[in-house]
Amino acid sequence: MTRKQEAWATYGCLVPVVTGVIIASGGEPSFHLYGFIMCIGATAARAFKSVLQGVLLSSEGEKLNSMNLLLYMSPIAAVVLLPAALVMEPNVIEVTATIATEHRYLGLLILINSAMAYGANLLNFLVTKHTSALTLQVLGNAKGAVAVVISILIFQNPVTFIGIAGYTMTVMGVVAYGESKRRHK
């Protein structure tokens, strides 16, 4: 979309990243095809968003920095997500009010969660501005692999040998991608 070309070696390093994710997904103990298709759609939408934010952050005509982009994108996200949440979870306001009366720290937890989401989005925009949308997507795959390892360590979630092999391949592809980007600067 941006007509930016990478070295062929860099594109070659993406093969183990994608293949590892596919292998790990197929090796999940609770694999479901519909969930897999939804993940593919979400990944495509995230990639489109990353490319769009990369274009907006690098455009000389727009003069947007990461803070301004976050300022403009946050209300749009709220307008889209709030009605979706109310439709998919019709009693969410009542449930939240009930939980808030039972647990006095819920407001503080929601505030901390909001601050963390703000920081994550700001860092996301900064990474995109200073690297590329492709690098952001590769880092997203690495983050997924790290999240799986942490979930295994903390929650003892089940994982198969195929899943471990897939995540290992993904991490190796991420490392190779980083090395390729460093060499072809």
Secondary structure, DSSP 8 states (H G I E B T S, - for coil): -------HHHHHHHHHHHHHHHHHHHT-TT--HHHHHHHHHHHHHHHHHHHHHHHHHH-TTT---HHHHHHHHHHHHHHHHHHHHHHHSTTHHHHHHHHHHH-TTHHHHHHHHHHHHHHHHHHHHHHHHHS-HHHHHHHHHHHHHHHHHHHHHHH-----HHHHHHHHHHHHHHHHHHHHHHHT-
